[in-house]
Amino acid sequence: MANRPSGPTPEELAAEERIKAGRPWPEGPVALLPVAQLYVRDVPLLRPPGQSGADLLQVLWCPFDHPEHPATAVFWRSAATVSDLLAVPPEPPAIQFSTYLPEPCRLAPERVTEYPHYLELSGELREQLGDWGSWQAAGQALDTSYEVAPEELYMDMLSIAPGWKAGGWTRWGLTDPTPRTCSACGAEAVPLLTIATTEWDADGDWEPEEDQADPVPVLPGDPPANFTMIDLARGYDLQLHVCPVSPDHPHIELIQ
C-alpha cells in the first residue's frame, strides 16, 4: 500500500460532504481499496486453497456497504509474476464512511496459539472449563474475579486471539456458531483473514509483551489499538472464510 498523508485527504473530505448531503453514491465505477497484502514468506501458515502455488494474498474492498459491510475481493497471486507496480493505487471518487479507508501500516507478524470458541467445544469440555477447582489445580496464579464464571477465563485468555490475523479459529459473538458452507461445492469453509477494528481490548489482554514494555503513543479514535483506523459494524470484525478445495470458489464474509 502506498504511503499517503495521515488523515482524510481533501478529496475524501469532499466525499464525506456529498454523503451528508444525501448523495453517497458516485456516478461511474468505484475503485476498490487495498486492505491487506500478505506474503507466505512472512506468514508461513498462510496457504492458498487447492494446489495453486500462489504465495501472495491480496484483499481489497469497496468503500460502500453491500448491504451490511464492505464487499471484499480476494486474490491469490505468485509474487514472481507481479509487474507494473502502481506507485499510487487508484482512489475512489467517494467513500461511504471514513472508517472504510485503512491507514497504511507495516506488519509485524507474530505466531500465537489459540483454541476453539467456547461454544464449539463439547459439552464435557465446557463442563470442565466451568469447574474453578480444575483451574486452581493447574497451579497458576489466577484472577479470582473469574471464580464465578471460570469459562470466561478460557474465552478471555486462551480461546480466540483478538486483532487482525490469518487463519486461526472463528470468532463468534453476535451469533452462535453456524456452518460456513461453500456455495460452489458444499465443503466447509475455513478461516482465511480476520479484519479487526482493534488489536486488543482496553484491558490490554493479548497485547504483545514488547508493546507492554514500550507502549505505543495513544492513537486518535476509539477503541484503543486501532492502528488501521478501521471501524466495522460498531467495533466488530469482518472474517473471511474460503473454500479449501479451490481458490476460484466464492469466499464467505462474516461479521462477528
C-alpha positions in Angstrom: 0.0 0.0 0.0 1.5 3.4 -1.0 2.3 6.0 1.6 -0.2 8.8 1.9 -0.7 11.7 4.3 -2.2 10.8 7.7 -5.9 11.5 8.0 -8.5 12.2 5.2 -7.4 13.9 2.0 -9.3 17.0 0.7 -11.0 14.7 -1.9 -12.1 12.3 0.9 -13.5 15.2 3.0 -15.4 16.4 -0.1 -16.8 12.9 -0.5 -18.0 12.9 3.1 -19.8 16.2 2.4 -21.5 14.5 -0.5 -22.7 11.8 1.8 -24.0 14.2 4.4 -25.9 16.0 1.5 -27.7 12.7 0.7 -25.7 11.8 -2.4 -23.4 9.0 -1.2 -23.2 7.0 -4.5 -20.9 8.5 -7.1 -21.5 8.2 -10.8 -19.5 5.6 -12.7 -17.2 2.8 -11.3 -15.8 2.9 -7.8 -12.2 1.8 -7.3 -11.6 -0.9 -4.7 -9.4 0.0 -1.7 -6.4 -2.2 -0.8 -6.9 -3.7 2.7 -4.2 -6.3 3.1 -1.3 -7.8 1.3 0.4 -10.9 2.8 3.3 -13.0 1.6 3.7 -16.6 2.5 7.3 -15.9 3.4 6.1 -13.6 6.2 3.1 -15.7 7.3 4.3 -19.4 6.8 0.9 -20.9 7.8 -0.8 -18.9 5.1 -1.7 -21.3 2.3 -3.8 -20.8 -0.8 -6.7 -23.3 -1.3 -6.1 -26.2 -3.6 -2.7 -26.5 -5.3 -2.4 -23.1 -7.0 1.2 -22.5 -5.8 0.5 -18.8 -5.1 2.5 -17.1 -2.4 0.8 -13.7 -2.3 -2.6 -12.8 -0.8 -4.3 -9.5 -1.7 -7.6 -8.4 -0.2 -9.5 -5.3 -1.4 -12.9 -3.9 -0.6 -15.5 -1.5 -1.9 -15.8 1.6 0.5 -19.6 1.2 0.5 -21.9 -1.2 2.4 -23.1 -4.2 0.3 -25.6 -4.4 2.2 -24.1 -4.5 5.7 -20.3 -4.2 5.3 -17.8 -3.6 2.5 -17.8 -6.2 -0.2 -14.4 -7.8 -0.4 -12.3 -9.2 -3.2 -9.7 -11.9 -2.6 -6.8 -12.5 -5.0 -4.1 -15.3 -4.8 -1.1 -14.5 -6.9 2.5 -15.5 -7.5 4.8 -12.7 -6.3 7.3 -13.5 -9.1 4.7 -12.7 -11.8 3.7 -9.3 -10.3 4.9 -6.5 -12.5 4.0 -2.9 -13.5 3.6 -1.9 -9.8 1.5 1.2 -9.2 3.2 4.0 -7.3 -0.1 5.2 -6.1 -3.2 3.0 -6.1 -6.4 4.5 -7.6 -8.7 6.1 -5.1 -12.5 6.1 -5.3 -14.4 9.3 -6.1 -16.4 8.8 -2.8 -16.5 6.6 0.2 -19.5 5.9 2.5 -17.6 6.0 5.7 -14.1 7.5 6.5 -13.5 4.3 8.6 -13.6 2.3 5.4 -10.3 3.9 4.4 -7.5 1.9 6.0 -4.5 3.8 7.4 -1.3 2.2 5.9 0.5 0.1 8.5 3.7 -2.1 8.5 3.1 -5.6 9.7 5.0 -7.4 12.5 3.5 -10.9 12.2 3.5 -13.0 15.4 2.5 -16.6 15.7 0.2 -17.4 18.6 -1.7 -20.5 19.8 -5.4 -20.2 20.3 -8.2 -22.7 20.8 -11.8 -23.0 19.5 -14.5 -20.8 20.7 -16.2 -22.0 23.9 -19.5 -22.8 22.1 -17.6 -25.0 19.6 -16.4 -27.3 22.4 -18.1 -30.5 23.5 -20.4 -30.4 26.5 -17.9 -32.4 28.5 -15.1 -29.8 27.9 -17.4 -26.9 28.7 -18.3 -28.5 32.0 -14.6 -28.9 32.8 -13.9 -25.3 32.0 -16.7 -24.3 34.3 -15.0 -26.0 37.3 -13.0 -23.5 39.2 -11.3 -26.3 41.1 -9.8 -27.6 37.9 -8.3 -24.2 37.1 -6.8 -24.0 40.6 -5.3 -27.4 40.2 -3.2 -26.1 37.4 -1.0 -24.4 40.0 -1.0 -21.0 38.2 -1.8 -17.6 39.8 -5.4 -16.9 38.9 -7.5 -13.8 38.8 -10.2 -14.6 41.4 -12.7 -12.4 39.7 -13.2 -15.4 37.3 -14.3 -17.7 40.1 -18.0 -17.0 39.5 -17.6 -17.8 35.8 -14.4 -19.8 35.1 -15.3 -20.4 31.5 -14.7 -16.7 30.8 -11.1 -17.1 31.8 -10.8 -19.5 28.9 -12.6 -17.2 26.5 -10.5 -14.1 27.5 -7.1 -15.6 27.8 -6.8 -18.8 25.8 -9.5 -19.1 23.2 -9.7 -16.6 20.3 -6.9 -14.1 19.8 -8.1 -10.6 19.1 -6.9 -8.3 16.3 -6.0 -8.9 12.7 -5.0 -12.5 12.0 -4.5 -15.1 9.2 -6.1 -18.4 9.8 -6.8 -19.5 13.4 -10.3 -20.2 14.8 -13.5 -18.3 14.1 -14.7 -15.7 16.5 -18.3 -15.7 17.5 -20.2 -13.1 19.5 -23.2 -11.7 17.5 -24.4 -15.2 16.8 -23.8 -18.8 18.0 -21.5 -20.9 15.7 -23.1 -21.6 12.4 -22.0 -23.7 9.4 -19.9 -21.9 6.7 -20.5 -24.0 3.6 -19.0 -23.3 0.2 -21.8 -22.4 -2.2 -20.0 -24.0 -5.1 -19.1 -27.4 -3.7 -20.5 -27.8 -0.2 -17.2 -28.0 1.5 -16.8 -26.5 5.0 -15.1 -23.1 4.5 -12.0 -22.3 6.7 -10.9 -19.0 8.2 -8.6 -17.0 6.0 -8.3 -13.5 7.3 -9.8 -11.5 10.2 -10.0 -7.8 9.6 -10.3 -6.3 13.0 -11.3 -2.9 14.4 -8.8 -3.1 17.2 -5.7 -5.2 18.0 -6.6 -5.8 21.7 -9.2 -4.6 24.2 -9.0 -1.8 26.7 -7.5 -4.1 29.4 -4.6 -5.0 27.2 -5.4 -8.7 27.0 -3.3 -10.4 24.3 -1.2 -7.2 23.9 2.4 -8.3 22.8 5.0 -8.2 25.6 7.1 -5.8 23.6 4.3 -3.3 23.4 3.6 -3.7 27.1 7.2 -2.9 27.9 7.3 0.0 25.4 3.8 1.4 25.0 2.9 3.0 21.7 1.6 6.5 21.8 -2.2 6.8 22.2 -3.8 6.9 18.8 -6.7 9.1 17.9 -10.1 7.5 17.7 -11.8 4.8 19.7 -11.4 1.9 20.5 -7.7 1.6 21.6 -5.0 -0.1 19.5 -6.9 0.8 16.3 -3.8 1.2 14.2 -5.6 0.9 10.8 -8.3 3.4 11.8 -10.9 1.0 10.5 -14.2 0.7 12.4 -16.6 -2.1 11.3 -20.1 -2.5 12.5 -19.7 -0.6 15.7 -16.4 -2.2 16.5 -16.8 -5.8 15.4 -14.6 -7.8 13.0 -15.0 -8.9 9.4 -13.9 -12.5 8.9 -13.2 -14.0 5.5 -13.6 -17.8 5.1 -12.5 -19.6 1.9 -13.2 -23.0 0.4 -10.3 -25.4 0.9 -10.9 -27.0 -2.4 -10.4 -24.2 -4.9 -9.4 -20.5 -4.8 -11.9 -19.9 -7.6 -14.9 -20.7 -5.3 -16.7 -17.8 -3.7 -15.4 -16.8 -0.3 -17.7 -16.1 2.7 -17.8 -12.8 4.7 -18.8 -13.0 8.4 -19.3 -10.1 10.8 -18.8 -11.1 14.5 
